[in-house]
Amino acid sequence: MSAQQITYEEARKIMQPGDVVAFGGKGHFSEIIKFATFSSVSHVGVILQTKIPEDETGRYFNQIIESTSLNGFNGVNVSRFSDRLDYEGEVWWLPLKKEIREASFNQNKFFNFLFNQAKDRKPYDTPQAIKSALDALDNLPFGIHGPAYNKEDFSKFFCSELVSAGLEIAGAVGSVNASEVTPIDLCRWNIYEDSYYQLKGESSKRISRFNTASPTDWNV
């Protein structure tokens, strides 16, 4: 598992729908998420669509979908990924594993599910985002869930919940409780190519235990 430094210009033509983008923010809420999850990752989004014609020149852009505060709305947003490179902090690109893409990834289901969440302007789910990070309180004796355990609920979305749900709907992973997946959890799922790529930020920052966990550990 290795991290490589590349530019967005190098990455843009080979990014594909379903590729995850991880962010390490510098803001107050981002620092809380990183502290609570013992990681460098505070936020995630996913590439929704690529090579969308802009004009007769054949140029294209990559779209990213994420649940965040953007353009005056705090919730599910779609934007050009190139615009998100203004982000203050680290940005990593995690390509979805080729074998998963070819064997089980349904791009139409993926796009339709996520695009509909943006169309419905689903708001950001702050309470579930906070509870998802408090894993120590999830499980009590005798199989009882603790007060920090989230039941899956898609009426609102926090960032990694949205991306996890989209990957599940697309068939990239089996049944998971997307409402319990934190940003670093998603980056640790073993669904990516061996290498991931840093597009921006401090080169010393890494995604700990990248690509080492089974999504089945987040079963419903």
Secondary structure by P-SEA (a helix, b strand, c coil): cbbbbbccccccccccccbbbbbbcccaaaaaaaaaaccccccccccccccccccccbbbbbbbbbbccccccccccccccccccccccbbbbbbccaaaaaccccaaaaaaaaaaaaaacccccaaaaaaaacccccccccccccccccccccccccaaaaaaaaaaaaccccccccccccaaaaaaccccccbbbbcccccccccccccccccccccc
